[in-house]
Amino acid sequence: MRFLGFLFLCCLLVCSASAQPPANYYTNAFNKQGEPLRAALYQIIKGHIAQTYTPGLWNAFYTTDVKPNGKLWDLYSDKPGTTAPYEYALGTNQCSSSSASGENYCYNREHSWPKSFFGGANSYTLYGYPMYTDLFLVIPTDAWVNSKRSNLPYGKAVAPFTFTAQNGSRIGNQSYAGAPSGQCFEPIDSFKGDLARNYFYVSTRYLGDSNQFISWEMADKINLKPWAIQMLLDWHHNDPVSKKELDRNEAVYAIQNNRNPFIDYPLFADCIWGTGDCSTLGISLYEHPTIVLYPNPAKEAVSIIGAQAAQSITLWDITGRQVLQLTASDHIQVATNALSTGVYILEMIFAKERIIRKLSIEK
């Protein structure tokens, strides 16, 4: 067990070190703002290696959407921070259609940007379209919940709800300001940011393919509508990039050879659709700020200095289990006397980067 723990730690540190964009990947996007930034990102991430629908996507999910316990990560059934109502075994529980008789029957492939709004409604016409198998657009989900969502827009649902999934995702009348009336699908808060960054990616990756898309409630072809932009930015800010997304970004990059810029640098979304300023950004501004942990090793407590701008600060043990979620400030003090002796990973996510530090605890 000690060797396995050490091996896991080494893998985590190696992955963390490589969980940054390759050198110069975004160089041509720096110092740009608004639509020029979006166009520059399009040039960087277009032309990815398209996968087959079967078995390509099924095979990809083994690395892109697997939980630390080996089960499938499903945005429509999982409940981060608590026990999921059910979990799926990869491969064993997959199904190729939406013929499930109820929830917790099988999982299939959900086009988070509905496939009926690009290329045509007949799925057999879509095999030549790269968006049909794009892993930043397609996610594995419970087949029953997938069929209930169908091609509904995302939104803020209000009671009476016509459907509520076991994890709390629900369908009801749309109430987000400015959105068209009708039914919408609202995911749980823990995954709203994930889906927002999916949509920012699609609207950027397929900027040159707008004529292959069909206008619908959330977008005019590939361009997000104003109400959708505002809602997705709200989701983006309220549910920051998670370790799950960072790891998935790396796994998809290994398969498709392109990345989601809005996971790597969340500020890009604000600089294109919001009020963020990227006009003077350069690679030098992405260097790590000074982060100090002392004492390290720690016995009774550890101080963390320099993390006041962090969007999230998480302490993980060497098995990948979340131990603590901390609030950012200029001087954080964490009592460690209740923690077991061993090595921990402190993960700090900023607007423009992710920083990892190793923390040792002794008694």
C-alpha positions as a Markdown table, in Angstrom:
| # | Residue | x | y | z |
|---|---|---|---|---|
| 1 | Met | 0.0 | 0.0 | 0.0 |
| 2 | Arg | 2.9 | 2.4 | 0.8 |
| 3 | Phe | 4.4 | 1.8 | -2.7 |
| 4 | Leu | 1.0 | 2.3 | -4.4 |
| 5 | Gly | 0.5 | 5.5 | -2.5 |
| 6 | Phe | 3.9 | 6.7 | -3.5 |
| 7 | Leu | 3.2 | 5.8 | -7.1 |
| 8 | Phe | -0.1 | 7.7 | -7.0 |
| 9 | Leu | 1.6 | 10.7 | -5.6 |
| 10 | Cys | 4.3 | 10.6 | -8.3 |
| 11 | Cys | 1.6 | 10.4 | -11.0 |
| 12 | Leu | -0.4 | 13.2 | -9.5 |
| 13 | Leu | 2.7 | 15.5 | -9.4 |
| 14 | Val | 3.7 | 14.6 | -12.9 |
| 15 | Cys | 0.1 | 15.2 | -14.2 |
| 16 | Ser | -0.1 | 18.4 | -12.3 |
| 17 | Ala | 3.2 | 19.6 | -13.8 |
| 18 | Ser | 1.9 | 18.8 | -17.3 |
| 19 | Ala | -1.7 | 20.1 | -16.6 |
| 20 | Gln | -0.7 | 23.3 | -18.2 |
| 21 | Pro | -0.9 | 24.2 | -21.9 |
| 22 | Pro | 2.2 | 23.2 | -23.9 |
| 23 | Ala | 4.7 | 26.0 | -24.3 |
| 24 | Asn | 3.6 | 28.6 | -26.8 |
| 25 | Tyr | 0.2 | 26.9 | -27.3 |
| 26 | Tyr | -1.7 | 30.2 | -26.7 |
| 27 | Thr | 1.0 | 32.7 | -27.8 |
| 28 | Asn | -1.0 | 33.9 | -30.8 |
| 29 | Ala | -4.0 | 34.7 | -28.6 |
| 30 | Phe | -2.2 | 36.9 | -26.1 |
| 31 | Asn | -2.7 | 40.7 | -26.4 |
| 32 | Lys | -6.1 | 40.3 | -28.0 |
| 33 | Gln | -9.6 | 41.2 | -26.9 |
| 34 | Gly | -13.2 | 40.4 | -28.0 |
| 35 | Glu | -13.7 | 38.9 | -31.4 |
| 36 | Pro | -10.1 | 39.0 | -32.4 |
| 37 | Leu | -9.3 | 36.9 | -29.4 |
| 38 | Arg | -12.1 | 34.4 | -30.3 |
| 39 | Ala | -10.7 | 34.2 | -33.8 |
| 40 | Ala | -7.2 | 33.6 | -32.6 |
| 41 | Leu | -8.4 | 30.8 | -30.3 |
| 42 | Tyr | -10.3 | 29.3 | -33.2 |
| 43 | Gln | -7.1 | 29.1 | -35.3 |
| 44 | Ile | -5.4 | 27.4 | -32.3 |
| 45 | Ile | -8.0 | 24.7 | -31.5 |
| 46 | Lys | -9.5 | 24.0 | -34.9 |
| 47 | Gly | -8.7 | 20.9 | -36.9 |
| 48 | His | -8.7 | 18.5 | -34.0 |
| 49 | Ile | -8.3 | 14.7 | -34.5 |
| 50 | Ala | -11.9 | 13.6 | -34.9 |
| 51 | Gln | -13.0 | 10.3 | -33.3 |
| 52 | Thr | -15.4 | 7.6 | -34.5 |
| 53 | Tyr | -18.8 | 7.6 | -32.8 |
| 54 | Thr | -18.5 | 3.9 | -32.2 |
| 55 | Pro | -16.2 | 2.7 | -30.7 |
| 56 | Gly | -14.2 | 6.0 | -30.5 |
| 57 | Leu | -16.3 | 7.8 | -28.0 |
| 58 | Trp | -16.9 | 4.7 | -25.8 |
| 59 | Asn | -13.2 | 4.1 | -25.7 |
| 60 | Ala | -12.4 | 7.7 | -24.9 |
| 61 | Phe | -14.6 | 7.8 | -21.9 |
| 62 | Tyr | -12.3 | 5.3 | -20.1 |
| 63 | Thr | -9.8 | 8.1 | -19.7 |
| 64 | Thr | -11.8 | 11.3 | -20.1 |
| 65 | Asp | -14.7 | 10.6 | -17.7 |
| 66 | Val | -13.6 | 8.1 | -15.1 |
| 67 | Lys | -13.8 | 8.9 | -11.4 |
| 68 | Pro | -11.0 | 8.1 | -9.0 |
| 69 | Asn | -13.0 | 5.0 | -7.9 |
| 70 | Gly | -13.0 | 3.7 | -11.5 |
| 71 | Lys | -16.7 | 4.5 | -12.1 |
| 72 | Leu | -18.1 | 6.7 | -14.8 |
| 73 | Trp | -18.3 | 10.5 | -14.2 |
| 74 | Asp | -21.8 | 11.5 | -15.3 |
| 75 | Leu | -22.8 | 15.2 | -15.0 |
| 76 | Tyr | -26.5 | 14.3 | -14.9 |
| 77 | Ser | -26.3 | 11.8 | -12.0 |
| 78 | Asp | -23.2 | 12.6 | -9.9 |
| 79 | Lys | -23.4 | 14.7 | -6.7 |
| 80 | Pro | -20.0 | 16.1 | -5.9 |
| 81 | Gly | -19.3 | 16.3 | -2.1 |
| 82 | Thr | -21.8 | 13.6 | -1.3 |
| 83 | Thr | -22.7 | 10.0 | -2.3 |
| 84 | Ala | -24.1 | 9.8 | -5.8 |
| 85 | Pro | -27.5 | 8.2 | -6.1 |
| 86 | Tyr | -26.0 | 5.5 | -8.4 |
| 87 | Glu | -22.9 | 4.9 | -10.4 |
| 88 | Tyr | -22.1 | 3.2 | -13.7 |
| 89 | Ala | -19.4 | 0.7 | -14.6 |
| 90 | Leu | -17.6 | 1.8 | -17.7 |
| 91 | Gly | -18.4 | -0.5 | -20.7 |
| 92 | Thr | -20.7 | -2.8 | -18.7 |
| 93 | Asn | -23.5 | -0.3 | -18.3 |
| 94 | Gln | -23.3 | 1.5 | -21.7 |
| 95 | Cys | -26.1 | 1.6 | -24.2 |
| 96 | Ser | -26.2 | 2.8 | -27.7 |
| 97 | Ser | -29.7 | 4.2 | -27.7 |
| 98 | Ser | -32.1 | 6.1 | -25.5 |
| 99 | Ser | -34.3 | 3.1 | -24.9 |
| 100 | Ala | -33.7 | 3.1 | -21.1 |
| 101 | Ser | -36.9 | 2.4 | -19.1 |
| 102 | Gly | -35.9 | 4.7 | -16.3 |
| 103 | Glu | -33.0 | 6.3 | -14.5 |
| 104 | Asn | -30.1 | 4.1 | -13.4 |
| 105 | Tyr | -30.6 | 1.8 | -16.3 |
| 106 | Cys | -27.6 | 2.6 | -18.6 |
| 107 | Tyr | -25.5 | 5.5 | -19.9 |
| 108 | Asn | -25.1 | 6.8 | -23.4 |
| 109 | Arg | -23.6 | 9.8 | -25.3 |
| 110 | Glu | -25.1 | 13.2 | -24.8 |
| 111 | His | -24.5 | 16.1 | -27.2 |
| 112 | Ser | -24.5 | 18.9 | -24.7 |
| 113 | Trp | -25.0 | 21.3 | -27.7 |
| 114 | Pro | -27.9 | 19.2 | -29.2 |
| 115 | Lys | -27.0 | 17.5 | -32.4 |
| 116 | Ser | -30.4 | 18.5 | -33.9 |
| 117 | Phe | -28.9 | 22.0 | -34.2 |
| 118 | Phe | -26.0 | 21.2 | -36.4 |
| 119 | Gly | -25.6 | 19.2 | -39.6 |
| 120 | Gly | -29.2 | 18.1 | -39.7 |
| 121 | Ala | -31.6 | 16.2 | -37.6 |
| 122 | Asn | -30.8 | 12.7 | -39.0 |
| 123 | Ser | -27.9 | 11.4 | -37.0 |
| 124 | Tyr | -26.7 | 9.3 | -39.9 |
| 125 | Thr | -25.9 | 12.5 | -41.8 |
| 126 | Leu | -23.6 | 13.6 | -39.0 |
| 127 | Tyr | -20.7 | 11.2 | -39.1 |
| 128 | Gly | -18.7 | 13.5 | -41.3 |
| 129 | Tyr | -19.1 | 16.4 | -39.0 |
| 130 | Pro | -16.3 | 16.9 | -36.4 |
| 131 | Met | -18.6 | 18.3 | -33.8 |
| 132 | Tyr | -20.6 | 15.0 | -33.8 |
| 133 | Thr | -17.8 | 13.3 | -31.9 |
| 134 | Asp | -16.0 | 16.2 | -30.3 |
| 135 | Leu | -15.3 | 15.2 | -26.7 |
| 136 | Phe | -15.6 | 18.8 | -25.5 |
| 137 | Leu | -19.2 | 18.7 | -26.8 |
| 138 | Val | -20.1 | 15.0 | -26.1 |
| 139 | Ile | -20.3 | 13.8 | -22.6 |
| 140 | Pro | -21.5 | 10.5 | -21.1 |
| 141 | Thr | -24.8 | 10.7 | -19.2 |
| 142 | Asp | -27.6 | 8.6 | -17.9 |
| 143 | Ala | -29.6 | 7.6 | -20.9 |
| 144 | Trp | -33.0 | 8.3 | -19.3 |
| 145 | Val | -32.0 | 11.8 | -18.2 |
| 146 | Asn | -30.4 | 12.4 | -21.6 |
| 147 | Ser | -33.7 | 11.5 | -23.3 |
| 148 | Lys | -35.7 | 13.7 | -20.9 |
| 149 | Arg | -33.4 | 16.7 | -21.6 |
| 150 | Ser | -33.6 | 15.9 | -25.4 |
| 151 | Asn | -32.7 | 19.2 | -27.2 |
| 152 | Leu | -34.0 | 21.5 | -24.5 |
| 153 | Pro | -31.9 | 24.6 | -23.8 |
| 154 | Tyr | -30.1 | 24.9 | -20.5 |
| 155 | Gly | -31.6 | 27.5 | -18.2 |
| 156 | Lys | -33.1 | 28.4 | -14.8 |
| 157 | Ala | -36.1 | 26.1 | -14.3 |
| 158 | Val | -39.0 | 27.0 | -12.0 |
| 159 | Ala | -41.7 | 24.9 | -10.4 |
| 160 | Pro | -43.8 | 23.0 | -11.1 |
| 161 | Phe | -41.0 | 20.8 | -12.5 |
| 162 | Thr | -42.0 | 18.3 | -15.1 |
| 163 | Phe | -38.9 | 16.1 | -14.3 |
| 164 | Thr | -36.3 | 15.9 | -11.5 |
| 165 | Ala | -33.4 | 13.6 | -11.8 |
| 166 | Gln | -32.1 | 11.8 | -8.7 |
| 167 | Asn | -29.1 | 14.2 | -8.4 |
| 168 | Gly | -31.3 | 17.3 | -8.6 |
| 169 | Ser | -31.1 | 18.2 | -12.3 |
| 170 | Arg | -34.5 | 19.3 | -13.4 |
| 171 | Ile | -36.8 | 20.4 | -16.2 |
| 172 | Gly | -39.3 | 23.3 | -15.8 |
| 173 | Asn | -40.3 | 26.5 | -17.4 |
| 174 | Gln | -37.5 | 28.9 | -18.3 |
| 175 | Ser | -37.2 | 31.8 | -16.0 |
| 176 | Tyr | -33.7 | 33.3 | -16.8 |
| 177 | Ala | -34.1 | 37.0 | -17.7 |
| 178 | Gly | -34.2 | 37.5 | -21.5 |
| 179 | Ala | -34.6 | 33.9 | -22.4 |
| 180 | Pro | -37.4 | 32.7 | -24.6 |
| 181 | Ser | -40.4 | 31.1 | -22.9 |
| 182 | Gly | -40.7 | 27.3 | -22.8 |
| 183 | Gln | -39.2 | 24.4 | -21.0 |
| 184 | Cys | -35.5 | 24.2 | -20.1 |
| 185 | Phe | -33.1 | 21.8 | -18.4 |
| 186 | Glu | -31.2 | 23.0 | -15.4 |
| 187 | Pro | -28.2 | 21.0 | -14.2 |
| 188 | Ile | -27.0 | 21.1 | -10.6 |
| 189 | Asp | -24.8 | 24.0 | -9.5 |
| 190 | Ser | -21.7 | 21.8 | -9.3 |
| 191 | Phe | -21.7 | 21.2 | -13.1 |
| 192 | Lys | -23.0 | 24.5 | -14.5 |
| 193 | Gly | -19.5 | 25.8 | -15.0 |
| 194 | Asp | -18.5 | 22.7 | -16.8 |
| 195 | Leu | -21.3 | 23.0 | -19.3 |
| 196 | Ala | -20.8 | 26.8 | -19.7 |
| 197 | Arg | -17.1 | 26.2 | -20.6 |
| 198 | Asn | -18.3 | 23.5 | -23.1 |
| 199 | Tyr | -20.5 | 26.1 | -24.8 |
| 200 | Phe | -17.8 | 28.7 | -24.9 |
| 201 | Tyr | -15.5 | 26.1 | -26.5 |
| 202 | Val | -18.1 | 25.1 | -29.1 |
| 203 | Ser | -18.9 | 28.7 | -30.0 |
| 204 | Thr | -15.1 | 29.2 | -30.5 |
| 205 | Arg | -14.0 | 25.9 | -32.0 |
| 206 | Tyr | -16.6 | 26.1 | -34.8 |
| 207 | Leu | -16.4 | 29.8 | -35.5 |
| 208 | Gly | -15.5 | 29.0 | -39.1 |
| 209 | Asp | -18.2 | 26.5 | -39.5 |
| 210 | Ser | -21.2 | 28.6 | -38.5 |
| 211 | Asn | -23.2 | 27.6 | -41.6 |
| 212 | Gln | -23.2 | 24.0 | -40.4 |
| 213 | Phe | -25.2 | 25.1 | -37.3 |
| 214 | Ile | -28.9 | 25.8 | -36.9 |
| 215 | Ser | -30.2 | 28.7 | -34.8 |
| 216 | Trp | -32.1 | 27.8 | -31.7 |
| 217 | Glu | -33.0 | 29.2 | -28.3 |
| 218 | Met | -29.4 | 29.6 | -27.1 |
| 219 | Ala | -27.6 | 30.6 | -30.2 |
| 220 | Asp | -27.8 | 32.2 | -33.7 |
| 221 | Lys | -26.0 | 29.4 | -35.5 |
| 222 | Ile | -22.6 | 29.3 | -33.7 |
| 223 | Asn | -23.0 | 32.7 | -31.9 |
| 224 | Leu | -24.5 | 32.6 | -28.4 |
| 225 | Lys | -27.5 | 34.8 | -27.8 |
| 226 | Pro | -27.1 | 37.7 | -25.3 |
| 227 | Trp | -29.2 | 36.1 | -22.6 |
| 228 | Ala | -27.3 | 32.8 | -23.0 |
| 229 | Ile | -24.0 | 34.6 | -22.7 |
| 230 | Gln | -25.0 | 36.3 | -19.5 |
| 231 | Met | -26.3 | 33.0 | -18.0 |
| 232 | Leu | -23.2 | 31.0 | -19.0 |
| 233 | Leu | -20.9 | 33.7 | -17.7 |
| 234 | Asp | -22.8 | 33.5 | -14.4 |
| 235 | Trp | -22.3 | 29.8 | -14.3 |
| 236 | His | -18.7 | 30.1 | -15.3 |
| 237 | His | -18.0 | 32.5 | -12.4 |
| 238 | Asn | -20.1 | 30.7 | -9.8 |
| 239 | Asp | -18.7 | 27.2 | -10.6 |
| 240 | Pro | -15.0 | 27.7 | -11.2 |
| 241 | Val | -12.8 | 25.2 | -13.0 |
| 242 | Ser | -12.5 | 22.0 | -11.0 |
| 243 | Lys | -9.8 | 19.4 | -10.8 |
| 244 | Lys | -12.1 | 17.1 | -12.7 |
| 245 | Glu | -12.2 | 19.6 | -15.6 |
| 246 | Leu | -8.4 | 20.1 | -15.5 |
| 247 | Asp | -7.8 | 16.4 | -15.7 |
| 248 | Arg | -10.5 | 15.9 | -18.4 |
| 249 | Asn | -8.9 | 18.7 | -20.5 |
| 250 | Glu | -5.6 | 16.8 | -20.4 |
| 251 | Ala | -7.2 | 13.5 | -21.3 |
| 252 | Val | -9.1 | 15.0 | -24.2 |
| 253 | Tyr | -6.0 | 16.8 | -25.4 |
| 254 | Ala | -4.2 | 13.4 | -25.5 |
| 255 | Ile | -6.9 | 12.0 | -27.8 |
| 256 | Gln | -8.0 | 15.0 | -30.0 |
| 257 | Asn | -4.8 | 17.1 | -29.9 |
| 258 | Asn | -6.7 | 20.3 | -29.0 |
| 259 | Arg | -7.7 | 21.9 | -25.7 |
| 260 | Asn | -10.5 | 23.9 | -24.2 |
| 261 | Pro | -9.1 | 27.4 | -23.7 |
| 262 | Phe | -11.7 | 28.3 | -21.2 |
| 263 | Ile | -10.5 | 25.6 | -18.8 |
| 264 | Asp | -6.9 | 26.5 | -19.2 |
| 265 | Tyr | -7.5 | 30.3 | -18.9 |
| 266 | Pro | -11.0 | 31.1 | -17.6 |
| 267 | Leu | -10.3 | 34.8 | -18.1 |
| 268 | Phe | -10.6 | 34.3 | -21.9 |
| 269 | Ala | -14.4 | 33.9 | -21.6 |
| 270 | Asp | -14.7 | 37.3 | -19.9 |
| 271 | Cys | -12.4 | 38.9 | -22.4 |
| 272 | Ile | -14.6 | 37.7 | -25.3 |
| 273 | Trp | -18.1 | 37.9 | -23.9 |
| 274 | Gly | -17.8 | 39.9 | -20.7 |
| 275 | Thr | -15.9 | 42.8 | -19.3 |
| 276 | Gly | -12.5 | 41.2 | -18.8 |
| 277 | Asp | -9.3 | 42.8 | -20.2 |
| 278 | Cys | -6.9 | 40.6 | -22.0 |
| 279 | Ser | -5.5 | 43.3 | -24.3 |
| 280 | Thr | -2.2 | 43.5 | -22.4 |
| 281 | Leu | -1.8 | 39.8 | -21.5 |
| 282 | Gly | 1.4 | 38.1 | -22.3 |
| 283 | Ile | 3.1 | 34.9 | -21.4 |
| 284 | Ser | 5.1 | 36.6 | -18.6 |
| 285 | Leu | 1.8 | 37.3 | -16.7 |
| 286 | Tyr | 1.2 | 33.6 | -16.5 |
| 287 | Glu | 4.3 | 32.9 | -14.3 |
| 288 | His | 3.5 | 31.5 | -10.9 |
| 289 | Pro | 3.1 | 34.1 | -8.1 |
| 290 | Thr | 5.1 | 33.4 | -5.0 |
| 291 | Ile | 3.2 | 30.9 | -2.8 |
| 292 | Val | 4.7 | 30.1 | 0.6 |
| 293 | Leu | 3.8 | 27.2 | 2.8 |
| 294 | Tyr | 5.4 | 27.2 | 6.3 |
| 295 | Pro | 6.3 | 25.3 | 8.2 |
| 296 | Asn | 6.5 | 22.4 | 5.8 |
| 297 | Pro | 6.6 | 19.7 | 7.1 |
| 298 | Ala | 3.8 | 20.9 | 9.4 |
| 299 | Lys | 2.8 | 19.6 | 12.8 |
| 300 | Glu | 0.1 | 21.7 | 14.4 |
| 301 | Ala | -0.7 | 24.2 | 11.6 |
| 302 | Val | 0.5 | 25.5 | 8.3 |
| 303 | Ser | 0.3 | 29.0 | 6.9 |
| 304 | Ile | -0.3 | 29.6 | 3.2 |
| 305 | Ile | 0.8 | 33.0 | 2.0 |
| 306 | Gly | 0.2 | 34.5 | -1.5 |
| 307 | Ala | -3.1 | 32.8 | -2.4 |
| 308 | Gln | -5.4 | 35.7 | -2.0 |
| 309 | Ala | -6.4 | 35.7 | -5.7 |
| 310 | Ala | -7.1 | 32.0 | -5.9 |
| 311 | Gln | -10.5 | 31.0 | -7.2 |
| 312 | Ser | -10.4 | 27.8 | -5.2 |
| 313 | Ile | -7.9 | 26.2 | -2.8 |
| 314 | Thr | -8.2 | 22.4 | -2.2 |
| 315 | Leu | -6.2 | 20.0 | -0.1 |
| 316 | Trp | -6.1 | 16.4 | -1.4 |
| 317 | Asp | -4.6 | 13.3 | 0.2 |
| 318 | Ile | -2.5 | 10.9 | -1.8 |
| 319 | Thr | -5.5 | 8.7 | -2.8 |
| 320 | Gly | -7.1 | 11.7 | -4.6 |
| 321 | Arg | -9.7 | 12.3 | -1.8 |
| 322 | Gln | -10.6 | 15.9 | -1.1 |
| 323 | Val | -9.7 | 16.7 | 2.5 |
| 324 | Leu | -10.3 | 20.4 | 2.8 |
| 325 | Gln | -11.8 | 23.3 | 0.7 |
| 326 | Leu | -10.2 | 26.6 | 1.8 |
| 327 | Thr | -11.3 | 30.2 | 1.5 |
| 328 | Ala | -8.8 | 32.4 | -0.3 |
| 329 | Ser | -7.1 | 35.2 | 1.6 |
| 330 | Asp | -3.6 | 36.8 | 1.9 |
| 331 | His | -2.7 | 34.7 | 5.0 |
| 332 | Ile | -4.5 | 31.3 | 5.4 |
| 333 | Gln | -3.8 | 29.2 | 8.5 |
| 334 | Val | -4.9 | 25.6 | 8.5 |
| 335 | Ala | -4.9 | 23.4 | 11.6 |
| 336 | Thr | -3.2 | 20.2 | 10.7 |
| 337 | Asn | -3.3 | 18.3 | 14.1 |
| 338 | Ala | -6.5 | 16.5 | 13.1 |
| 339 | Leu | -5.0 | 15.3 | 9.8 |
| 340 | Ser | -3.1 | 12.0 | 9.5 |
| 341 | Thr | 0.7 | 12.0 | 9.1 |
| 342 | Gly | 1.6 | 11.8 | 5.4 |
| 343 | Val | 1.9 | 13.7 | 2.2 |
| 344 | Tyr | -0.9 | 16.0 | 0.8 |
| 345 | Ile | -1.4 | 18.0 | -2.3 |
| 346 | Leu | -2.4 | 21.6 | -2.1 |
| 347 | Glu | -4.1 | 22.7 | -5.4 |
| 348 | Met | -4.7 | 26.4 | -6.0 |
| 349 | Ile | -6.7 | 27.5 | -9.1 |
| 350 | Phe | -6.3 | 31.1 | -10.3 |
| 351 | Ala | -7.9 | 32.9 | -13.2 |
| 352 | Lys | -5.0 | 32.2 | -15.4 |
| 353 | Glu | -3.2 | 29.1 | -14.0 |
| 354 | Arg | -3.2 | 26.1 | -11.6 |
| 355 | Ile | -0.6 | 25.8 | -9.0 |
| 356 | Ile | 0.3 | 22.6 | -7.1 |
| 357 | Arg | 2.3 | 22.4 | -3.9 |
| 358 | Lys | 3.3 | 19.3 | -1.8 |
| 359 | Leu | 2.5 | 19.5 | 1.9 |
| 360 | Ser | 4.0 | 17.1 | 4.4 |
| 361 | Ile | 2.4 | 16.6 | 7.8 |
| 362 | Glu | 4.3 | 15.1 | 10.8 |
| 363 | Lys | 3.3 | 14.4 | 14.3 |
